[in-house]
Amino acid sequence: MSEHDAAVDEVRAEVDARGVARIEIDRQHRMNALNGAATRTIMDALGEWSQRDDVRVVIIDGVGGSFSTGADVIDIAQTAGGNPSGGLDAGQARGVISGGSELARAVRAVPVPVIASVDGPAVGIGASLAMASDLVYATERSYFLLAFINIGLMPDGGASMLVAASIGRARANTMALLGEKLPAAEAFGAGLLSGLVADRSELDATVDKVVGKLAGTSTSALRLTKAALDAHTMGDFEAALDRELDGQTELLQSAEFQAAMAAFAGSSAKS
């Protein structure tokens, strides 16, 4: 099976007759962590839908009890494997971080509302993917985690701006500097979520209800309203991506991150 075929199996993207577009991440063996192929499949779908007049709303979902646990570390380790130093060189590092930046940019470029349906962990770029969406609904067992600092990195995918814009400086600092989980109930109370529900079945019902409302609303009104809100709340988004790209490129080459990768490789070999 080719990388493209595997990505198609692991990321399903389709548009129904109502103009409701849905992405389902199904890499359950990796808790829906995103490798390069899966990331490109998501971006390709979002890019196509952004040009279509018939798409009225987009849903991003993760199946199997996880939204997404972030970038696939195995994929990053394999990228570093070609470097004699055992780490990432500047070009490789920039390529890795560019994928997350472009993914977040692709979400924000969709002119109609994007809904994140979160059931389970949303970690790293997975948290960024959810927070880049316009409406975020989550189950009570879900949590958001910016774990970058724990492996010598910094938030990316726009998270350095998106979190602070949603929940304020104090909570954003706790998540980003301490690398601590934000449970869904706290995320809802802090204003990160559009809605909090008990379980997966209620999540599906809630998202379906919201989708029905959006699908019956003027698409032009939705597009113009989203653009107006973005102009006031997302003005620093591109600057944040630029800062993250420069900072993360440096950190992906650091001794701390190389040590984290070596520790991961060692634990993987034992399992």
Secondary structure by P-SEA (a helix, b strand, c coil): ccaaaaaaaacccccccccbbbbbbccccccccccaaaaaaaaaaaaaaaacccccbbbbbcccccccccccaaaaaaaacccccccccaaaaaaaaaaaaaaaaaaaacccbbbbbccccccaaaaaaaaaccbbbbccccccccccccccccccccccccccccccaaaaaaaacccccccaaaaaaacccccccccaaaaaaaaaaaaaaaaaccaaaaaaaaaaaaaccccaaaaaaaaaaaaaaaaaacaaaaaaaaaaaaaaaac
